[in-house]
Structures are given as C-alpha cells and as structure tokens.
Amino acid sequence: MSTLVHNRPNRDRSAANRPAPNRPGSRGHGSSTVKADTDSPSADRGFLGVVHSVLDRPLASYHLVLGSSALLVALGVMMVLSASSVNAYLNYDDSYYYVKRQAIFLVVGLVGAVVIMKLPHQTLRMLSWFSIALAAILLILTYTPLGLTVGGNRNWLYLGSSLFLIQPAEFAKLAMIVWGADVLARKQKLLDQPLHLLIPYLPGAGLLVLLVVFQGDAGTAVVMAGIAAGVLWIVGAPMRIFGTLTLLGMAGVVSLFLTSPNRMRRLAAFLDPTADLNGANDQANAGMYAIAAGGWWGVGLGASRQKWGSLPAAHTDFIFAVIGEEFGLFGSLIVLALVLVLGYAGVRVAMRSDEAFTRYAAGGVTMWFMLQSLINLAVVLRMLPIAGVPLPLVSYGGSALIANSMAVGVLLACARREPAARKLLAKKARSPKPRMTAIVGSGRGRA
C-alpha cells in the first residue's frame, strides 16, 4: 500500500508525506498502520480461529476419533452399570455382574484396537482376506450344534462358557469393510467398469448378509447391507447401480417382514402405538416413557424408574432411553454430539487420505457407526420398528464392544496414514532418542 501512496498525483504527495496522527499502535504512515493491524495475529484469535488452528494440526483427526470414541465407551460403561444393576441383582445376585463382564470385553477390545492401529499398512490389508474367510466360517458354524438361539435368532456361537458366547455377525461387519477396502483399492484403475466394481466385493458381502438373514437377525442384516452399499457409494458407483441395489434391498426388507409373524407384529405395533400395550408395544412405549420422564436435565444418575423391570433390554438396545431418563435432553444431546464428532472425524479421515485403501476403510467404518447409531436412536424414539440393533460403543455386549473397538483401531490406523500425520510420525521415528547420562566419581572429592 505504501507504493500506491507514493504514486499518487503531486497534489496528494504533501498529504501523503505528513506523519500520521499519533494513535495507539501507530508506526508512521497511515497505510503502514492498516497493514500492521491486518497482519496482526490477534485478527485470527477468535473462537473460529482457534478451532481452525486446532483442526489444522497433523494429528487432529486421530485425536478426534480417539477422544470421541473414548468418551462414548466411558459413558457406555457407566450407563451399563446404571441400567443393568437391578436386572443383574435379581438374576445373578450381583448388581455388578454385567458391568464386570463389560469391563473384560473392553480390555479385550482395547488390546485388539491397539494391535490393529500399530499393524503395518500392508499387514492389515493381507489380514483382511483371512478375516473375511474366518467371518464366513463362524457364521456357517451358527447353523451347526454349536449355534445358539437367543431371542428367536440363531446368531450366537456357544464355546463352552457364557463368557465365550460370540455373535459372529458383529465381526463380519468389520471384516466386510476391511476386505472390501483392500479389494476395491487393488482394482482402483478398473472401477469405472461395473463388472470390476461389483465383483468380487458384492458377492462376498452378499454371502455374509444372506448368512445373517437366514439366522433370523433382520436388523443386523439391514446394517450390513447398508455398509456394503455405503462402501460402493464412497468408491463412486454410478446411480443406476444404487437404484438397482435399492430396489433389491426394499424387496428384501418386505420379504423379511412377510415371512416372519414376529416382525409383522412389531410393524403393526409401530403403526399403532395404542395396540397390544402389554405385548409388542410394551418395550417401545416404556422407552418413550423413560425419555419423557427425563425432561430437560433428567432424574439423576442411577435414578431411572423404567429399568426396574418396565423396560426390557435396558442395558443393550434401549440404553439410550435410560440415558434420556437419567440425564434428560441435555445428556441425550451430548451423546448425539459425540456420535456426530466421531462421524465427522471418520469423514475427515476418508477425505484427507491420499491412499485408496485408507479412504475406503475409514469411510466404511464411519458408515457402519453412523448407520447403526441412526437405526438404534430411531427405534428408541419410535421412528422405526424395533430392530434389535445396539448403540455402537455404548450398549452392553461382548461381541459388539470388541468389534466396535477393533473398528476404532482401524479408524485410528487410517488417521495416522493421513499425509501430514504420516510425515510427522515418520519425522518423530527418525529423530534420535534422548539419552540420560550420569557422571560418577568426580575428581573433586578426592584427597
């Protein structure tokens, strides 16, 4: 701006050469003062500037994933204790029965998450092929005498102890995502051809979905089908493929309802909340009563009334209803905010990645968490029929918590592969480690 001042016509030069008035922070010419104020760091010290600077850090995505998932898990453990204490005392004479088991599952899940996060990039891709095969084998084993029927669905494996009761479908979700990410990344240059886009990913994912459908677990099957479609959308599949898959999915959902009297009763109860109040509508109405009783601030931690037998599955599928009752709208919004932060972090990792595998894997895990959370919350709020889908990272369940923790490990591994994060971590790995030295036997103390 000083150059522009000195190039003015002669009649303005005398005014331009006069010193500027003495104002706070003035350093001479008025133009220099404006420039100094513009370049001052205080111009960007507002709240948005601080947020922008924090999000620009190389490991910001990593910390967002870690922080939001850790808070959800911590909240989940606390709420499992609160929601299950009455049920646990009545059935096992131990109010801490479920939360102790949840703590064991959490330790196993954390170990799995750390191992996955630390695995070399190529090793994780190679293990994805083993994981998809293992998931298919475990799902097939549910049709053998090892399979156990719970709640009308034969979707559990009993391995000799209640502590080793496994739901293979939860691990199949993660296997389908990581394996699909590797397959589609390998065929990156051929994905504009529908044949290469769909094969072998769609048949492999479809096989896992069908194995879950025939178990009778329609809610989990819908989530898995949504994950498969979401991964194809992330890859950039054309709309005509999505239209075909949508029609097939709608036909599959309709057939699931028509072939199951239990699901038809749930659908009828959803359409008429006043029907069968002591039967199909009992759980849904109890969940709404719990949320309504919470009001703005809740009745207090541990003070839920619905968990005293009125609300089935209070610590599993309907744990959000207990959160709403004990913490009110304020606590419910905090849970929603944490879920959204995790979703934002996952999308951010996928968009900032320069590698196809990490982009697809991060997008798939994010799609899984967001879709399943949406279904769970919609069921609790009576926006969907009861589906038997837990709230990720929060609800009680060994297989679900371990699989969710491992999925967070995949997301953290992808966050560490962002270009800026990868460069920073490589620089730290190359930097020499500080050494501690000690001087023993100084000559000053000698005679």
GIRA-V393259 format. One record per backbone hydrogen bond with DSSP energy under -1.0 kcal/mol. NH is the residue of the N-H (numbers start at 0). CO is the residue of the C=O. If there is no record, write none. Layout:
# GIRA-V393259
NH	CO
NH	CO
This chain:
# GIRA-V393259
4	0
5	1
7	4
11	8
12	9
15	11
16	12
22	20
25	22
32	28
33	29
34	30
35	31
36	32
37	33
38	34
42	39
43	40
44	41
49	45
50	46
51	47
52	48
53	49
54	50
55	51
56	53
59	56
62	58
63	59
64	60
65	61
66	62
67	63
68	64
69	65
70	66
71	67
72	68
73	69
74	70
75	71
76	72
77	73
78	74
79	75
80	76
81	77
82	78
83	79
84	80
87	83
88	84
89	85
90	86
91	87
92	88
93	87
96	93
99	95
100	96
101	97
102	98
103	99
104	100
105	101
106	102
107	103
108	104
109	105
110	106
111	107
112	108
113	109
114	110
115	111
116	112
117	113
123	119
124	120
125	121
126	122
130	126
131	127
132	128
133	129
134	130
135	131
136	132
137	133
138	134
139	135
140	136
142	139
143	140
146	143
147	155
149	152
152	149
153	214
154	152
155	147
156	165
157	145
158	163
163	160
165	156
169	166
171	167
172	168
174	170
175	171
176	172
177	173
178	174
179	175
180	176
181	177
182	178
183	179
184	180
185	181
186	182
187	184
189	186
192	189
196	192
197	193
198	194
201	197
203	199
204	200
205	201
206	202
207	203
208	204
209	205
210	206
211	207
212	208
213	209
215	212
216	211
217	215
220	216
221	217
222	218
223	219
224	220
225	221
226	222
227	223
228	224
229	225
230	226
231	227
232	228
233	229
234	230
235	231
236	231
241	237
242	238
243	239
244	240
245	241
246	242
247	243
248	244
249	245
250	246
251	247
252	248
253	249
254	250
255	251
256	252
257	253
258	254
259	256
263	259
264	260
265	261
266	262
267	263
268	264
269	265
270	266
271	267
274	271
278	275
280	275
281	278
284	280
285	281
286	282
287	283
288	284
289	285
290	286
291	287
292	288
293	289
297	293
298	324
299	325
302	299
307	304
310	305
317	312
318	315
321	317
322	318
323	319
324	320
325	321
326	322
327	323
328	294
329	295
330	326
331	327
332	328
333	329
334	330
335	331
336	332
337	333
338	334
339	335
340	336
341	337
342	338
343	339
344	340
345	341
346	342
347	343
348	344
349	345
350	346
351	347
352	348
358	354
359	355
360	356
361	357
362	358
363	359
364	360
365	361
366	362
367	363
368	364
369	365
370	366
371	367
372	368
373	369
374	370
375	371
376	372
377	373
378	374
379	375
380	376
381	378
382	377
383	377
393	390
394	390
395	314
400	396
401	397
402	398
403	399
404	400
405	401
406	402
407	403
408	404
409	405
410	406
411	407
412	408
413	409
414	410
415	411
417	414
421	417
422	418
423	419
424	420
425	421
426	422
427	423
428	424
429	425
430	426
445	442
